[in-house]
Amino acid sequence: MGGKGSMKQWKAEGLVNNDYVHFLRGGYKFQGYLLANALINFIEN
């Protein structure tokens, strides 16, 4: 997910809740997008 300190970056981009644990709707959508792309790349290669 980006390594140490990455939640601060996700928060700055408006994707993480104030608790720095739970994502906002946009964060979960972005996670889904990243997962889907990773799976497609894995299957194609």
PyMOL Python script that loads the backbone (N, CA, C, O; Angstrom):
from pymol import cmd

cmd.read_pdbstr("""\
ATOM      1  N   MET A   1       0.811  -1.192   0.000  1.00  0.00           N
ATOM      2  CA  MET A   1       0.000   0.000   0.000  1.00  0.00           C
ATOM      3  C   MET A   1       0.851   1.250   0.000  1.00  0.00           C
ATOM      4  O   MET A   1       0.318   2.359   0.050  1.00  0.00           O
ATOM      5  N   GLY A   2       2.141   1.100  -0.054  1.00  0.00           N
ATOM      6  CA  GLY A   2       2.976   2.285  -0.142  1.00  0.00           C
ATOM      7  C   GLY A   2       4.065   2.346   0.897  1.00  0.00           C
ATOM      8  O   GLY A   2       4.933   3.215   0.820  1.00  0.00           O
ATOM      9  N   GLY A   3       4.050   1.456   1.864  1.00  0.00           N
ATOM     10  CA  GLY A   3       5.113   1.429   2.862  1.00  0.00           C
ATOM     11  C   GLY A   3       4.883   2.389   4.018  1.00  0.00           C
ATOM     12  O   GLY A   3       3.807   2.966   4.172  1.00  0.00           O
ATOM     13  N   LYS A   4       5.919   2.541   4.821  1.00  0.00           N
ATOM     14  CA  LYS A   4       5.856   3.353   6.035  1.00  0.00           C
ATOM     15  C   LYS A   4       5.489   4.796   5.687  1.00  0.00           C
ATOM     16  O   LYS A   4       6.085   5.403   4.797  1.00  0.00           O
ATOM     17  N   GLY A   5       4.517   5.326   6.391  1.00  0.00           N
ATOM     18  CA  GLY A   5       4.091   6.698   6.199  1.00  0.00           C
ATOM     19  C   GLY A   5       3.124   6.927   5.050  1.00  0.00           C
ATOM     20  O   GLY A   5       2.705   8.056   4.796  1.00  0.00           O
ATOM     21  N   SER A   6       2.775   5.858   4.361  1.00  0.00           N
ATOM     22  CA  SER A   6       1.931   6.029   3.179  1.00  0.00           C
ATOM     23  C   SER A   6       0.514   6.482   3.522  1.00  0.00           C
ATOM     24  O   SER A   6      -0.137   7.141   2.711  1.00  0.00           O
ATOM     25  N   MET A   7       0.031   6.136   4.714  1.00  0.00           N
ATOM     26  CA  MET A   7      -1.324   6.551   5.082  1.00  0.00           C
ATOM     27  C   MET A   7      -1.430   8.071   5.153  1.00  0.00           C
ATOM     28  O   MET A   7      -2.493   8.631   4.884  1.00  0.00           O
ATOM     29  N   LYS A   8      -0.341   8.738   5.511  1.00  0.00           N
ATOM     30  CA  LYS A   8      -0.349  10.206   5.522  1.00  0.00           C
ATOM     31  C   LYS A   8      -0.553  10.734   4.104  1.00  0.00           C
ATOM     32  O   LYS A   8      -1.273  11.712   3.900  1.00  0.00           O
ATOM     33  N   GLN A   9       0.070  10.098   3.144  1.00  0.00           N
ATOM     34  CA  GLN A   9      -0.096  10.512   1.750  1.00  0.00           C
ATOM     35  C   GLN A   9      -1.519  10.227   1.277  1.00  0.00           C
ATOM     36  O   GLN A   9      -2.137  11.059   0.612  1.00  0.00           O
ATOM     37  N   TRP A  10      -2.032   9.052   1.623  1.00  0.00           N
ATOM     38  CA  TRP A  10      -3.408   8.713   1.245  1.00  0.00           C
ATOM     39  C   TRP A  10      -4.373   9.718   1.882  1.00  0.00           C
ATOM     40  O   TRP A  10      -5.349  10.128   1.254  1.00  0.00           O
ATOM     41  N   LYS A  11      -4.094  10.116   3.140  1.00  0.00           N
ATOM     42  CA  LYS A  11      -4.945  11.093   3.835  1.00  0.00           C
ATOM     43  C   LYS A  11      -4.871  12.444   3.133  1.00  0.00           C
ATOM     44  O   LYS A  11      -5.895  13.103   2.953  1.00  0.00           O
ATOM     45  N   ALA A  12      -3.679  12.860   2.736  1.00  0.00           N
ATOM     46  CA  ALA A  12      -3.510  14.141   2.047  1.00  0.00           C
ATOM     47  C   ALA A  12      -4.278  14.166   0.727  1.00  0.00           C
ATOM     48  O   ALA A  12      -4.696  15.227   0.265  1.00  0.00           O
ATOM     49  N   GLU A  13      -4.458  12.999   0.128  1.00  0.00           N
ATOM     50  CA  GLU A  13      -5.194  12.906  -1.128  1.00  0.00           C
ATOM     51  C   GLU A  13      -6.692  12.711  -0.912  1.00  0.00           C
ATOM     52  O   GLU A  13      -7.450  12.548  -1.868  1.00  0.00           O
ATOM     53  N   GLY A  14      -7.113  12.730   0.361  1.00  0.00           N
ATOM     54  CA  GLY A  14      -8.541  12.637   0.672  1.00  0.00           C
ATOM     55  C   GLY A  14      -9.122  11.246   0.550  1.00  0.00           C
ATOM     56  O   GLY A  14     -10.314  11.090   0.289  1.00  0.00           O
ATOM     57  N   LEU A  15      -8.289  10.229   0.737  1.00  0.00           N
ATOM     58  CA  LEU A  15      -8.753   8.854   0.556  1.00  0.00           C
ATOM     59  C   LEU A  15      -8.916   8.084   1.865  1.00  0.00           C
ATOM     60  O   LEU A  15      -9.440   6.969   1.868  1.00  0.00           O
ATOM     61  N   VAL A  16      -8.465   8.678   2.990  1.00  0.00           N
ATOM     62  CA  VAL A  16      -8.470   7.986   4.279  1.00  0.00           C
ATOM     63  C   VAL A  16      -9.261   8.800   5.300  1.00  0.00           C
ATOM     64  O   VAL A  16      -9.239  10.031   5.294  1.00  0.00           O
ATOM     65  N   ASN A  17      -9.952   8.088   6.167  1.00  0.00           N
ATOM     66  CA  ASN A  17     -10.697   8.692   7.249  1.00  0.00           C
ATOM     67  C   ASN A  17      -9.734   9.321   8.263  1.00  0.00           C
ATOM     68  O   ASN A  17      -8.530   9.072   8.212  1.00  0.00           O
ATOM     69  N   ASN A  18     -10.262  10.129   9.176  1.00  0.00           N
ATOM     70  CA  ASN A  18      -9.424  10.788  10.177  1.00  0.00           C
ATOM     71  C   ASN A  18      -8.733   9.826  11.129  1.00  0.00           C
ATOM     72  O   ASN A  18      -7.785  10.214  11.811  1.00  0.00           O
ATOM     73  N   ASP A  19      -9.185   8.581  11.191  1.00  0.00           N
ATOM     74  CA  ASP A  19      -8.545   7.603  12.072  1.00  0.00           C
ATOM     75  C   ASP A  19      -7.309   6.957  11.434  1.00  0.00           C
ATOM     76  O   ASP A  19      -6.616   6.176  12.086  1.00  0.00           O
ATOM     77  N   TYR A  20      -7.035   7.275  10.180  1.00  0.00           N
ATOM     78  CA  TYR A  20      -5.886   6.740   9.437  1.00  0.00           C
ATOM     79  C   TYR A  20      -5.913   5.218   9.345  1.00  0.00           C
ATOM     80  O   TYR A  20      -4.878   4.591   9.117  1.00  0.00           O
ATOM     81  N   VAL A  21      -7.082   4.627   9.519  1.00  0.00           N
ATOM     82  CA  VAL A  21      -7.239   3.177   9.416  1.00  0.00           C
ATOM     83  C   VAL A  21      -8.224   2.837   8.306  1.00  0.00           C
ATOM     84  O   VAL A  21      -7.952   1.989   7.456  1.00  0.00           O
ATOM     85  N   HIS A  22      -9.352   3.498   8.324  1.00  0.00           N
ATOM     86  CA  HIS A  22     -10.420   3.200   7.377  1.00  0.00           C
ATOM     87  C   HIS A  22     -10.396   4.190   6.218  1.00  0.00           C
ATOM     88  O   HIS A  22     -10.162   5.386   6.394  1.00  0.00           O
ATOM     89  N   PHE A  23     -10.642   3.656   5.045  1.00  0.00           N
ATOM     90  CA  PHE A  23     -10.666   4.484   3.854  1.00  0.00           C
ATOM     91  C   PHE A  23     -12.027   5.133   3.676  1.00  0.00           C
ATOM     92  O   PHE A  23     -13.032   4.669   4.214  1.00  0.00           O
ATOM     93  N   LEU A  24     -12.038   6.191   2.926  1.00  0.00           N
ATOM     94  CA  LEU A  24     -13.288   6.800   2.483  1.00  0.00           C
ATOM     95  C   LEU A  24     -13.716   6.100   1.200  1.00  0.00           C
ATOM     96  O   LEU A  24     -12.976   5.274   0.666  1.00  0.00           O
ATOM     97  N   ARG A  25     -14.889   6.422   0.710  1.00  0.00           N
ATOM     98  CA  ARG A  25     -15.412   5.762  -0.485  1.00  0.00           C
ATOM     99  C   ARG A  25     -14.403   5.801  -1.638  1.00  0.00           C
ATOM    100  O   ARG A  25     -14.163   4.786  -2.292  1.00  0.00           O
ATOM    101  N   GLY A  26     -13.825   6.961  -1.880  1.00  0.00           N
ATOM    102  CA  GLY A  26     -12.846   7.100  -2.962  1.00  0.00           C
ATOM    103  C   GLY A  26     -11.622   6.232  -2.751  1.00  0.00           C
ATOM    104  O   GLY A  26     -11.048   5.717  -3.711  1.00  0.00           O
ATOM    105  N   GLY A  27     -11.220   6.068  -1.496  1.00  0.00           N
ATOM    106  CA  GLY A  27     -10.073   5.223  -1.183  1.00  0.00           C
ATOM    107  C   GLY A  27     -10.344   3.761  -1.484  1.00  0.00           C
ATOM    108  O   GLY A  27      -9.497   3.058  -2.035  1.00  0.00           O
ATOM    109  N   TYR A  28     -11.536   3.311  -1.115  1.00  0.00           N
ATOM    110  CA  TYR A  28     -11.897   1.919  -1.406  1.00  0.00           C
ATOM    111  C   TYR A  28     -12.038   1.691  -2.906  1.00  0.00           C
ATOM    112  O   TYR A  28     -11.664   0.636  -3.418  1.00  0.00           O
ATOM    113  N   LYS A  29     -12.576   2.677  -3.605  1.00  0.00           N
ATOM    114  CA  LYS A  29     -12.678   2.553  -5.063  1.00  0.00           C
ATOM    115  C   LYS A  29     -11.295   2.470  -5.689  1.00  0.00           C
ATOM    116  O   LYS A  29     -11.064   1.672  -6.597  1.00  0.00           O
ATOM    117  N   PHE A  30     -10.381   3.291  -5.206  1.00  0.00           N
ATOM    118  CA  PHE A  30      -9.024   3.286  -5.744  1.00  0.00           C
ATOM    119  C   PHE A  30      -8.325   1.959  -5.443  1.00  0.00           C
ATOM    120  O   PHE A  30      -7.605   1.434  -6.293  1.00  0.00           O
ATOM    121  N   GLN A  31      -8.528   1.420  -4.252  1.00  0.00           N
ATOM    122  CA  GLN A  31      -7.972   0.108  -3.914  1.00  0.00           C
ATOM    123  C   GLN A  31      -8.496  -0.956  -4.867  1.00  0.00           C
ATOM    124  O   GLN A  31      -7.736  -1.798  -5.344  1.00  0.00           O
ATOM    125  N   GLY A  32      -9.778  -0.918  -5.139  1.00  0.00           N
ATOM    126  CA  GLY A  32     -10.372  -1.876  -6.072  1.00  0.00           C
ATOM    127  C   GLY A  32      -9.776  -1.754  -7.458  1.00  0.00           C
ATOM    128  O   GLY A  32      -9.510  -2.758  -8.118  1.00  0.00           O
ATOM    129  N   TYR A  33      -9.567  -0.527  -7.900  1.00  0.00           N
ATOM    130  CA  TYR A  33      -8.941  -0.274  -9.197  1.00  0.00           C
ATOM    131  C   TYR A  33      -7.528  -0.862  -9.237  1.00  0.00           C
ATOM    132  O   TYR A  33      -7.150  -1.522 -10.206  1.00  0.00           O
ATOM    133  N   LEU A  34      -6.754  -0.617  -8.180  1.00  0.00           N
ATOM    134  CA  LEU A  34      -5.381  -1.145  -8.136  1.00  0.00           C
ATOM    135  C   LEU A  34      -5.375  -2.672  -8.132  1.00  0.00           C
ATOM    136  O   LEU A  34      -4.566  -3.292  -8.821  1.00  0.00           O
ATOM    137  N   LEU A  35      -6.266  -3.273  -7.365  1.00  0.00           N
ATOM    138  CA  LEU A  35      -6.343  -4.731  -7.302  1.00  0.00           C
ATOM    139  C   LEU A  35      -6.737  -5.309  -8.653  1.00  0.00           C
ATOM    140  O   LEU A  35      -6.138  -6.282  -9.111  1.00  0.00           O
ATOM    141  N   ALA A  36      -7.729  -4.725  -9.286  1.00  0.00           N
ATOM    142  CA  ALA A  36      -8.177  -5.220 -10.591  1.00  0.00           C
ATOM    143  C   ALA A  36      -7.051  -5.139 -11.613  1.00  0.00           C
ATOM    144  O   ALA A  36      -6.837  -6.082 -12.376  1.00  0.00           O
ATOM    145  N   ASN A  37      -6.335  -4.027 -11.635  1.00  0.00           N
ATOM    146  CA  ASN A  37      -5.224  -3.882 -12.570  1.00  0.00           C
ATOM    147  C   ASN A  37      -4.122  -4.887 -12.297  1.00  0.00           C
ATOM    148  O   ASN A  37      -3.545  -5.443 -13.231  1.00  0.00           O
ATOM    149  N   ALA A  38      -3.823  -5.127 -11.025  1.00  0.00           N
ATOM    150  CA  ALA A  38      -2.785  -6.102 -10.683  1.00  0.00           C
ATOM    151  C   ALA A  38      -3.192  -7.497 -11.145  1.00  0.00           C
ATOM    152  O   ALA A  38      -2.361  -8.236 -11.672  1.00  0.00           O
ATOM    153  N   LEU A  39      -4.440  -7.862 -10.958  1.00  0.00           N
ATOM    154  CA  LEU A  39      -4.908  -9.176 -11.394  1.00  0.00           C
ATOM    155  C   LEU A  39      -4.878  -9.313 -12.914  1.00  0.00           C
ATOM    156  O   LEU A  39      -4.463 -10.344 -13.441  1.00  0.00           O
ATOM    157  N   ILE A  40      -5.312  -8.286 -13.602  1.00  0.00           N
ATOM    158  CA  ILE A  40      -5.289  -8.312 -15.072  1.00  0.00           C
ATOM    159  C   ILE A  40      -3.857  -8.431 -15.579  1.00  0.00           C
ATOM    160  O   ILE A  40      -3.583  -9.220 -16.483  1.00  0.00           O
ATOM    161  N   ASN A  41      -2.952  -7.660 -15.007  1.00  0.00           N
ATOM    162  CA  ASN A  41      -1.539  -7.747 -15.410  1.00  0.00           C
ATOM    163  C   ASN A  41      -0.963  -9.127 -15.134  1.00  0.00           C
ATOM    164  O   ASN A  41      -0.190  -9.650 -15.937  1.00  0.00           O
ATOM    165  N   PHE A  42      -1.332  -9.717 -14.010  1.00  0.00           N
ATOM    166  CA  PHE A  42      -0.840 -11.053 -13.672  1.00  0.00           C
ATOM    167  C   PHE A  42      -1.334 -12.085 -14.692  1.00  0.00           C
ATOM    168  O   PHE A  42      -0.572 -12.928 -15.163  1.00  0.00           O
ATOM    169  N   ILE A  43      -2.610 -11.998 -15.015  1.00  0.00           N
ATOM    170  CA  ILE A  43      -3.200 -12.954 -15.958  1.00  0.00           C
ATOM    171  C   ILE A  43      -2.610 -12.793 -17.354  1.00  0.00           C
ATOM    172  O   ILE A  43      -2.335 -13.783 -18.033  1.00  0.00           O
ATOM    173  N   GLU A  44      -2.416 -11.553 -17.781  1.00  0.00           N
ATOM    174  CA  GLU A  44      -1.906 -11.301 -19.134  1.00  0.00           C
ATOM    175  C   GLU A  44      -0.429 -11.634 -19.272  1.00  0.00           C
ATOM    176  O   GLU A  44       0.036 -11.924 -20.374  1.00  0.00           O
ATOM    177  N   ASN A  45       0.299 -11.597 -18.197  1.00  0.00           N
ATOM    178  CA  ASN A  45       1.743 -11.894 -18.263  1.00  0.00           C
ATOM    179  C   ASN A  45       1.971 -13.229 -17.653  1.00  0.00           C
ATOM    180  O   ASN A  45       3.109 -13.695 -17.593  1.00  0.00           O
TER     181      ASN A  45
END
""", "prot")
cmd.dss("prot")
cmd.show_as("cartoon", "prot")
cmd.util.cbc("prot")
cmd.orient("prot")
